Amino acid sequence: MLAVDGAPGDSRSVEDLLDDSTYHIEFNGHLTNHIKHAVVALAGLGVAPDRIRAYHDNYIALTPYGCRVEPARQPQRVIDEDNWLELLCKRTDFAAYCAFFDRQERELGMAGLVRRYVPRLLAGWAGALQHATIHLGWALDAGNRRMAIEGIAYLAFAYVDCHPERAATAPASDAGRPQDSLLRIARHWEENQPGLGARIEELVAGRGPDIHPELMRSGLQYRIARMLGEGHPLMYETPAWIADQDPDTSWNQLAHLVTVLYLTEPGDFLLLHLITALHAMRHIADALPAEERRRAVACYWTGILGVLFSRGHFVAPAKLTAIDGLFATATDDVDDPRWSREWEWHIARAVEEEEEHNAKLVYVMRELWRGSGGRSVFRVAASQFTTTPELPPTFDHPPTD
């Protein structure tokens, strides 16, 4: 719950908060500074500026993890066109990356910057628990230059490759929708448990030689990086729908799918990130050259499978089918005042939540609800708030970067 209101006479705008370069992108090692995501979400939900400022300042003073954000760091080197790939995924010198992309944006403009550099970074979109992608995509949603530069820099800084070069053709039977593709994989899991889950637990218990040691403190991020590095054949079978249909259709179907997934385990922290990252990836894809947009869909698909596999368990096919069927055609009348009142309740609850992921959930769900003509699945999912996960015992050790 918010502890204070905006200070008297405080006239900082949303744009001012997004322009701020006072703080580092991470704190306590690899935890992401989410506050700008929350500001975009709250502004998009129509929250009053003083409440947004208060939310911002409370987060800066003490995050839900019980520690403060950290001050910005000074660049330690000069990154340029010749060496910018040398530090990819090394989790070093975020400030130098920001300085490089800032210079490049002044030369190329934001559209040119995104088109030149982001295609190379797409395969690493799942790094930092997808927060680099969220930072960039939500910046493009908000139209904020500074935040977008930070997002591209963060993608390079936290890059974790999902290896799209391993792509193979999916079975001919997998030519339908994302729901059909995921259901086929869910059935494979059901038929091969407990052996498949045990093999993944054995995998993530090992040490990946190419994974930054800081991620060993993470738990979740290490599991994802290890899974994406090792892979599984089912992660790389590219369904025909990716190539056969317009990317907008794929994003719409994927939005329904990840929301249904979230409703199979309401409040699940990892599944919620697939929703907020989809919102980001769609904005990023829209800013890319046309020939890169299907590739963005393909990278997202491979990445979310890596995230799902990393958990060591999978949604039961019967449950996925049941929840999907429940909402397949369910639609609300967007002009019905009952639903306006319900959205007001969701927004009011989100403003009172210290866990900023909930404000982001409500924002994305309302955008999808409106854009889909009132699909009920999005309204129902908006109320399923998450809680901040407890830090694992590995956080007893100091950060490695």
C-alpha positions in Angstrom: 0.0 0.0 0.0 1.2 3.5 -0.8 2.7 5.2 2.3 2.7 8.8 1.1 1.1 11.1 -1.4 3.0 13.2 -3.8 4.9 15.9 -2.2 3.3 19.4 -2.2 4.4 21.4 -5.2 5.9 18.3 -6.9 5.2 18.8 -10.6 7.2 15.9 -12.1 5.3 14.5 -15.1 5.2 10.9 -16.3 7.6 11.9 -19.0 10.0 13.3 -16.3 9.9 10.0 -14.4 10.6 8.0 -17.6 13.4 10.4 -18.6 15.2 10.0 -15.2 18.7 8.5 -15.5 19.4 8.7 -11.7 19.2 4.9 -11.0 20.8 1.8 -12.3 18.8 -0.8 -14.2 19.3 -3.5 -11.6 19.9 -3.7 -7.8 21.2 -6.4 -5.4 23.0 -8.1 -8.3 20.5 -9.0 -11.0 17.1 -7.8 -9.7 15.5 -5.5 -12.2 14.5 -2.0 -11.4 10.9 -2.2 -12.5 9.7 1.3 -11.6 9.5 2.7 -15.1 7.3 -0.2 -16.2 5.0 0.6 -13.3 4.9 4.3 -14.3 3.9 3.4 -17.9 1.2 1.0 -16.6 -0.3 3.4 -14.1 -0.3 6.2 -16.6 -2.0 4.0 -19.2 -4.6 3.1 -16.6 -5.4 6.8 -16.1 -4.0 7.0 -12.5 -3.6 10.6 -11.3 -0.1 12.1 -11.6 0.4 12.6 -7.8 -0.4 8.9 -7.2 2.1 7.9 -9.9 4.7 10.1 -8.3 4.0 8.6 -4.9 4.2 5.1 -6.2 7.5 5.9 -8.0 9.1 7.4 -4.9 8.0 4.6 -2.5 9.5 2.0 -4.9 12.7 3.9 -5.1 12.9 4.2 -1.3 12.2 0.5 -0.7 11.3 -2.1 -3.4 9.0 -5.1 -2.6 12.2 -7.2 -2.2 13.1 -5.1 0.9 16.0 -3.2 -0.6 16.6 0.1 -2.3 17.3 0.7 -6.0 20.9 1.6 -6.7 22.4 4.8 -8.2 23.4 4.9 -11.8 27.0 3.8 -12.6 29.5 5.6 -14.7 30.7 4.1 -18.0 33.9 2.2 -17.7 34.8 2.1 -21.3 33.7 3.4 -24.7 31.4 1.1 -26.7 31.3 1.8 -30.4 30.1 0.2 -33.7 33.2 -2.0 -33.8 33.0 -3.5 -30.4 29.4 -3.4 -29.2 28.9 -7.1 -29.7 32.0 -8.0 -27.6 30.2 -7.4 -24.3 26.9 -9.1 -25.4 25.5 -11.1 -22.5 28.5 -10.3 -20.3 26.4 -8.3 -17.8 28.9 -5.5 -17.7 28.9 -1.7 -18.3 25.2 -1.0 -18.8 26.1 2.7 -18.7 28.5 2.4 -21.6 25.8 0.6 -23.6 23.4 3.5 -22.8 26.0 6.0 -23.9 26.5 4.2 -27.2 22.9 3.8 -28.1 22.2 7.4 -27.1 24.8 8.5 -29.6 23.5 6.2 -32.3 19.9 7.4 -31.7 21.0 11.0 -32.3 22.4 10.0 -35.6 19.7 7.4 -36.7 16.5 8.5 -34.9 14.6 6.0 -32.8 13.1 4.1 -35.7 16.5 3.7 -37.3 18.1 2.7 -34.0 15.6 -0.1 -33.4 15.8 -1.3 -37.0 19.6 -1.5 -37.0 20.3 -3.1 -33.6 17.3 -4.9 -32.2 17.1 -7.7 -34.9 20.5 -8.9 -33.6 19.2 -8.8 -30.0 15.9 -10.6 -30.6 17.3 -14.0 -29.8 18.3 -12.8 -26.3 14.8 -11.5 -25.4 14.3 -13.8 -22.5 17.3 -12.5 -20.5 16.8 -10.8 -17.2 13.5 -12.7 -16.7 12.3 -10.9 -19.9 12.6 -7.5 -18.2 15.0 -6.1 -20.8 12.3 -6.8 -23.5 9.7 -5.3 -21.2 11.7 -2.2 -20.7 12.2 -1.6 -24.4 8.7 -2.6 -25.5 6.9 -0.6 -22.9 9.1 2.4 -23.7 8.0 2.1 -27.3 4.4 1.9 -26.1 4.9 5.1 -24.0 7.0 6.8 -26.7 9.8 7.6 -24.4 13.3 8.0 -25.8 15.4 7.6 -22.7 13.6 4.4 -21.6 13.9 2.9 -25.1 17.6 3.5 -25.1 17.9 1.8 -21.7 15.8 -1.1 -23.0 18.1 -1.7 -26.0 21.1 -1.4 -23.7 19.6 -3.8 -21.2 18.9 -6.3 -24.0 22.6 -6.3 -24.9 23.7 -6.3 -21.2 21.4 -9.2 -20.1 21.2 -11.2 -23.4 20.4 -14.9 -23.0 20.3 -16.7 -26.4 17.2 -18.8 -27.2 19.1 -20.2 -30.2 16.7 -19.7 -33.1 19.4 -21.2 -35.4 18.3 -24.6 -34.0 14.9 -24.3 -35.6 13.3 -27.3 -37.2 10.0 -27.9 -38.9 7.2 -29.0 -36.6 5.0 -32.0 -37.6 2.4 -31.4 -40.2 -0.3 -32.0 -37.6 0.9 -28.8 -35.8 -0.4 -26.4 -38.4 -3.3 -24.9 -36.4 -3.0 -22.3 -33.7 -0.6 -21.7 -30.9 -3.1 -23.4 -28.6 -2.8 -26.6 -30.7 1.0 -26.4 -30.7 1.1 -26.1 -26.9 -1.4 -28.8 -26.4 0.7 -31.2 -28.4 3.7 -30.4 -26.2 1.6 -30.7 -23.0 0.6 -34.2 -24.1 4.2 -35.1 -24.7 5.0 -34.0 -21.1 2.1 -36.0 -19.7 3.2 -39.1 -21.6 6.9 -38.8 -20.5 6.6 -37.8 -16.9 8.2 -38.2 -14.4 11.3 -38.9 -16.5 11.3 -35.6 -18.5 10.9 -33.5 -15.4 13.6 -35.4 -13.6 16.0 -34.9 -16.5 15.3 -31.1 -16.5 15.9 -31.0 -12.7 19.2 -32.8 -13.3 20.1 -30.3 -16.0 19.4 -27.1 -14.1 21.2 -28.5 -11.1 24.4 -28.5 -13.1 26.6 -25.6 -13.8 26.4 -24.1 -17.3 29.9 -22.9 -18.4 28.5 -20.0 -20.5 26.1 -18.6 -18.0 27.1 -15.6 -16.0 27.9 -16.5 -12.4 25.6 -13.8 -11.1 22.6 -15.8 -12.4 23.6 -18.7 -10.1 22.2 -16.5 -7.3 18.9 -16.2 -9.1 17.2 -19.5 -9.2 14.6 -18.6 -11.8 17.0 -16.8 -14.2 19.6 -19.5 -13.9 17.1 -22.3 -14.7 15.8 -20.4 -17.8 19.4 -19.7 -19.0 20.4 -23.3 -18.5 17.3 -24.6 -20.3 17.7 -22.2 -23.2 21.4 -23.1 -23.5 20.8 -26.8 -23.5 17.4 -26.8 -25.3 15.0 -29.6 -26.1 13.8 -30.7 -29.6 10.3 -29.6 -28.9 11.4 -26.1 -28.2 12.8 -25.7 -31.8 10.0 -27.3 -33.8 8.6 -24.2 -35.5 4.9 -24.5 -36.1 3.5 -23.6 -39.5 1.2 -20.9 -38.2 4.3 -18.7 -37.6 5.0 -18.5 -41.3 1.6 -19.0 -42.7 -0.4 -16.2 -41.0 0.0 -12.5 -40.4 2.1 -11.7 -37.3 -0.8 -9.7 -35.9 -2.9 -12.8 -35.9 -0.2 -14.8 -34.2 0.2 -12.1 -31.5 -3.6 -12.1 -30.9 -3.7 -15.9 -30.6 -0.6 -15.9 -28.4 -2.2 -13.3 -26.1 -5.2 -15.6 -25.6 -2.9 -18.6 -25.0 -0.6 -17.0 -22.4 -3.6 -15.6 -20.6 -5.2 -19.1 -20.5 -1.9 -20.4 -19.3 -1.9 -17.9 -16.5 -5.4 -18.9 -15.5 -4.3 -22.5 -15.2 -2.0 -21.3 -12.4 -3.3 -17.9 -11.3 -0.7 -15.7 -9.7 2.2 -17.6 -11.0 5.1 -15.2 -11.3 6.8 -16.7 -14.3 3.6 -17.1 -16.3 2.7 -13.4 -15.6 5.9 -12.4 -17.2 5.0 -14.1 -20.4 2.0 -11.8 -20.6 3.8 -8.5 -20.0 6.6 -9.6 -22.3 4.2 -10.4 -25.1 2.8 -6.8 -24.8 6.4 -5.7 -25.2 7.4 -8.0 -28.0 4.4 -6.9 -30.0 5.4 -3.3 -29.8 9.0 -4.2 -30.6 8.0 -6.3 -33.6 5.8 -3.5 -34.9 8.9 -1.2 -35.0 11.0 -3.7 -36.9 11.3 -4.1 -40.7 8.5 -6.3 -42.1 10.8 -9.2 -42.8 11.8 -9.4 -39.1 8.3 -9.5 -37.6 7.7 -13.2 -38.0 11.1 -13.9 -36.7 10.1 -11.9 -33.5 7.1 -14.3 -33.2 9.4 -17.3 -33.6 11.8 -16.1 -31.0 9.0 -15.4 -28.6 7.6 -18.9 -29.1 11.0 -20.6 -28.6 11.7 -18.4 -25.5 8.4 -19.1 -23.8 8.9 -22.8 -24.3 12.3 -22.5 -22.7 10.7 -20.7 -19.7 7.9 -23.3 -19.5 10.4 -26.3 -19.7 12.7 -24.7 -17.1 10.1 -25.1 -14.4 10.4 -28.9 -14.6 6.6 -29.4 -14.9 4.0 -28.6 -17.5 0.3 -27.8 -17.6 -1.9 -30.8 -17.8 -3.5 -31.2 -21.3 -7.0 -31.7 -19.8 -6.7 -28.5 -17.7 -5.3 -26.5 -20.7 -8.2 -27.7 -22.9 -10.8 -27.0 -20.2 -9.7 -23.4 -19.5 -9.2 -22.7 -23.2 -12.7 -24.0 -24.0 -14.3 -22.1 -21.1 -13.2 -18.8 -22.7 -13.0 -19.7 -26.4 -16.0 -17.6 -27.3 -16.8 -15.8 -24.1 -17.2 -12.1 -24.8 -18.4 -9.1 -22.7 -20.4 -6.2 -23.9 -17.7 -3.4 -23.6 -20.5 -0.8 -23.2 -22.0 -2.5 -20.2 -21.4 -0.3 -17.1 -20.9 -3.4 -15.0 -17.6 -4.1 -16.7 -16.5 -0.5 -16.4 -17.0 -0.7 -12.7 -15.1 -3.9 -12.5 -12.1 -2.4 -14.3 -12.2 0.5 -11.9 -11.9 -2.0 -9.0 -9.0 -3.7 -10.7 -7.2 -0.4 -11.2 -7.9 0.8 -7.6 -6.5 -2.5 -6.3 -3.4 -2.2 -8.5 -2.6 1.3 -7.2 -2.5 0.0 -3.7 -0.2 -3.0 -4.5 3.5 -2.7 -3.7 4.1 -5.5 -6.2 4.2 -3.5 -9.4 3.7 -6.6 -11.6 0.0 -6.4 -10.7 -0.4 -2.9 -12.2 1.2 -4.2 -15.3 -1.1 -7.1 -15.4 -4.2 -4.9 -15.2 -2.9 -2.6 -17.8 -2.1 -5.3 -20.4 -5.3 -7.2 -19.7 -7.4 -4.0 -20.2 -5.6 -3.2 -23.4 -6.3 -6.7 -24.7 -9.9 -6.7 -23.5 -10.5 -3.4 -25.4 -8.6 -4.5 -28.5 -10.4 -7.8 -28.7 -13.9 -6.4 -28.4 -14.3 -7.6 -24.8 -12.9 -11.1 -24.7 -13.8 -12.3 -21.1 -10.6 -14.2 -20.6 -8.7 -10.9 -20.2 -11.1 -9.4 -17.7 -11.1 -12.5 -15.6 -7.3 -12.8 -15.6 -6.9 -9.1 -14.6 -8.0 -9.9 -11.1 -5.5 -12.7 -10.5 -2.8 -10.8 -8.7 0.7 -12.2 -7.9 2.9 -11.8 -4.9 6.6 -10.9 -4.7 8.6 -14.2 -4.6 10.9 -14.8 -1.6 14.6 -14.5 -2.6 16.3 -17.9 -2.5 19.1 -18.8 -0.1 21.6 -18.0 -2.8 21.0 -14.3 -2.0 22.8 -14.8 1.2 25.9 -14.5 -1.0 27.0 -11.0 -2.3 26.4 -10.1 -5.9 29.1 -11.0 -8.4 28.9 -7.9 -10.5 
